[in-house]
């Protein structure tokens, strides 16, 4: 469970960095439309600094996560005295809360990005101009929301399974569930990278 919380922290940090970069690019579009070119350039550079290294690191951390899963062997069955030890349940609860925090954070970023896109669309109507970057970036907030909901679902399923298996006295790490989460993360990262590249061209 400690390994799980560690990697969740890494992924949360990296996706928050990507989300902040996407918001920065929208701010760049806004300031350029308002004729603040220097601020627009600053936020565009901030987008590049935050987004691309984070995307690259997600692949590095993701493959490291998958590699670590290969080396997690099934441990011994949970001893009877550990079943009544509240610390193991508290550890499961802390891990579940890490999943929930990550999921809620990603969903919040998704809503911020989508609302900013809507704001840019309204601004383009008011200024009688076309904010191409704002329109091209639409949909990225939905990707964050989907990833956040995925975190909540997988975290909930994992928590229920963990408590049930501990009660039965044969808890082992659920490699399939972790592997599925890793594949989903890498897939979503590829989708985000493709969307960003298409807009940048």
ROFI-266923 format. One record per residue (C-alpha): x, y, z; residue in one letter. Coordinates in steps of 0.2 Angstrom, whole numbers, plus 5000, padded with zeros to 4 digits. Example, Ala and Ser with C-alpha at 12.3 -4.5 7.8 and 13.67 -1.06 7.14 Angstrom:
# residues 2
BAMAR   xx   yy   zz aa
BAMAR 5062 4978 5039  A
BAMAR 5068 4995 5036  S
This chain:
# residues 201
BAMAR   xx   yy   zz aa
BAMAR 5000 5000 5000  X
BAMAR 5015 5012 5003  X
BAMAR 5021 5009 4985  X
BAMAR 5003 5013 4979  X
BAMAR 5003 5030 4989  X
BAMAR 5020 5034 4983  X
BAMAR 5016 5032 4964  X
BAMAR 4999 5041 4967  X
BAMAR 5009 5056 4974  X
BAMAR 5020 5056 4958  X
BAMAR 5006 5055 4946  X
BAMAR 4996 5068 4955  X
BAMAR 5010 5080 4955  X
BAMAR 5014 5077 4936  X
BAMAR 4996 5079 4931  X
BAMAR 4994 5095 4941  X
BAMAR 5009 5101 4932  X
BAMAR 5001 5097 4915  X
BAMAR 4985 5105 4921  X
BAMAR 4994 5121 4927  X
BAMAR 5003 5122 4910  X
BAMAR 4986 5120 4900  X
BAMAR 4979 5134 4911  X
BAMAR 4995 5145 4907  X
BAMAR 4992 5142 4889  X
BAMAR 4974 5149 4890  X
BAMAR 4981 5164 4900  X
BAMAR 4993 5167 4886  X
BAMAR 4979 5167 4873  X
BAMAR 4969 5179 4885  X
BAMAR 4983 5191 4887  X
BAMAR 4988 5191 4868  X
BAMAR 4969 5195 4864  X
BAMAR 4970 5209 4877  X
BAMAR 4986 5216 4868  X
BAMAR 4998 5211 4883  X
BAMAR 5011 5202 4872  X
BAMAR 5024 5201 4885  X
BAMAR 5013 5192 4898  X
BAMAR 5006 5181 4884  X
BAMAR 5024 5176 4879  X
BAMAR 5028 5173 4898  X
BAMAR 5013 5161 4900  X
BAMAR 5016 5152 4884  X
BAMAR 5034 5149 4890  X
BAMAR 5027 5143 4906  X
BAMAR 5016 5131 4897  X
BAMAR 5031 5123 4888  X
BAMAR 5041 5122 4904  X
BAMAR 5027 5114 4914  X
BAMAR 5019 5103 4901  X
BAMAR 5031 5094 4891  X
BAMAR 5043 5088 4905  X
BAMAR 5028 5082 4915  X
BAMAR 5022 5072 4900  X
BAMAR 5039 5064 4898  X
BAMAR 5041 5060 4916  X
BAMAR 5024 5052 4916  X
BAMAR 5030 5039 4904  X
BAMAR 5046 5037 4914  X
BAMAR 5037 5035 4931  X
BAMAR 5023 5025 4922  X
BAMAR 5035 5012 4915  X
BAMAR 5045 5012 4932  X
BAMAR 5028 5008 4940  X
BAMAR 5024 4994 4928  X
BAMAR 5042 4987 4931  X
BAMAR 5040 4987 4950  X
BAMAR 5023 4978 4948  X
BAMAR 5033 4964 4939  X
BAMAR 5043 4962 4955  X
BAMAR 5029 4962 4968  X
BAMAR 5028 4944 4973  X
BAMAR 5013 4937 4983  X
BAMAR 5018 4938 5001  X
BAMAR 5012 4927 5015  X
BAMAR 4994 4927 5020  X
BAMAR 4989 4940 5033  X
BAMAR 4992 4933 5051  X
BAMAR 4977 4931 5062  X
BAMAR 4983 4944 5074  X
BAMAR 4985 4957 5060  X
BAMAR 4967 4955 5055  X
BAMAR 4962 4962 5072  X
BAMAR 4976 4975 5071  X
BAMAR 4968 4992 5067  X
BAMAR 4984 4998 5059  X
BAMAR 4981 4988 5043  X
BAMAR 4964 4995 5041  X
BAMAR 4970 5012 5044  X
BAMAR 4984 5010 5030  X
BAMAR 4970 5004 5018  X
BAMAR 4960 5019 5023  X
BAMAR 4975 5031 5020  X
BAMAR 4978 5023 5003  X
BAMAR 4959 5025 4998  X
BAMAR 4960 5043 5004  X
BAMAR 4975 5046 4993  X
BAMAR 4965 5039 4978  X
BAMAR 4951 5051 4982  X
BAMAR 4962 5066 4984  X
BAMAR 4970 5062 4967  X
BAMAR 4953 5060 4959  X
BAMAR 4945 5075 4966  X
BAMAR 4961 5086 4961  X
BAMAR 4960 5080 4943  X
BAMAR 4942 5083 4942  X
BAMAR 4944 5100 4949  X
BAMAR 4957 5104 4936  X
BAMAR 4946 5097 4922  X
BAMAR 4932 5109 4927  X
BAMAR 4944 5124 4928  X
BAMAR 4950 5120 4911  X
BAMAR 4933 5118 4903  X
BAMAR 4926 5134 4911  X
BAMAR 4942 5143 4905  X
BAMAR 4938 5137 4887  X
BAMAR 4920 5143 4889  X
BAMAR 4926 5160 4895  X
BAMAR 4938 5161 4880  X
BAMAR 4924 5157 4868  X
BAMAR 4913 5171 4876  X
BAMAR 4928 5183 4875  X
BAMAR 4930 5179 4857  X
BAMAR 4912 5184 4853  X
BAMAR 4914 5200 4863  X
BAMAR 4930 5205 4855  X
BAMAR 4924 5199 4838  X
BAMAR 4940 5189 4835  X
BAMAR 4944 5170 4834  X
BAMAR 4954 5163 4849  X
BAMAR 4960 5148 4839  X
BAMAR 4971 5141 4854  X
BAMAR 4956 5142 4865  X
BAMAR 4945 5132 4853  X
BAMAR 4959 5120 4848  X
BAMAR 4962 5116 4867  X
BAMAR 4943 5112 4870  X
BAMAR 4941 5094 4877  X
BAMAR 4956 5093 4887  X
BAMAR 4947 5096 4903  X
BAMAR 4935 5081 4899  X
BAMAR 4951 5071 4899  X
BAMAR 4956 5076 4916  X
BAMAR 4938 5073 4922  X
BAMAR 4938 5056 4915  X
BAMAR 4955 5052 4923  X
BAMAR 4949 5059 4940  X
BAMAR 4933 5048 4939  X
BAMAR 4944 5033 4935  X
BAMAR 4954 5036 4951  X
BAMAR 4939 5037 4961  X
BAMAR 4932 5020 4954  X
BAMAR 4948 5011 4955  X
BAMAR 4952 5017 4972  X
BAMAR 4935 5012 4979  X
BAMAR 4936 4995 4971  X
BAMAR 4954 4993 4978  X
BAMAR 4948 4998 4995  X
BAMAR 4934 4986 4996  X
BAMAR 4944 4972 4989  X
BAMAR 4958 4975 5002  X
BAMAR 4947 4976 5017  X
BAMAR 4938 4960 5011  X
BAMAR 4954 4950 5008  X
BAMAR 4962 4956 5025  X
BAMAR 4946 4950 5034  X
BAMAR 4948 4933 5025  X
BAMAR 4967 4932 5030  X
BAMAR 4975 4931 5013  X
BAMAR 4978 4949 5007  X
BAMAR 4990 4951 4992  X
BAMAR 4993 4966 4981  X
BAMAR 4981 4967 4967  X
BAMAR 4993 4967 4952  X
BAMAR 4979 4967 4939  X
BAMAR 4971 4983 4946  X
BAMAR 4987 4992 4947  X
BAMAR 4992 4987 4930  X
BAMAR 4975 4992 4923  X
BAMAR 4978 5009 4931  X
BAMAR 4995 5011 4923  X
BAMAR 4989 5007 4906  X
BAMAR 4974 5020 4908  X
BAMAR 4987 5033 4914  X
BAMAR 4999 5030 4899  X
BAMAR 4984 5030 4887  X
BAMAR 4977 5046 4893  X
BAMAR 4994 5054 4893  X
BAMAR 4996 5049 4875  X
BAMAR 4979 5056 4871  X
BAMAR 4984 5073 4879  X
BAMAR 5001 5073 4870  X
BAMAR 4992 5071 4854  X
BAMAR 4979 5084 4857  X
BAMAR 4993 5097 4862  X
BAMAR 5004 5093 4847  X
BAMAR 4989 5094 4835  X
BAMAR 4985 5112 4842  X
BAMAR 5003 5117 4841  X
BAMAR 5005 5113 4823  X
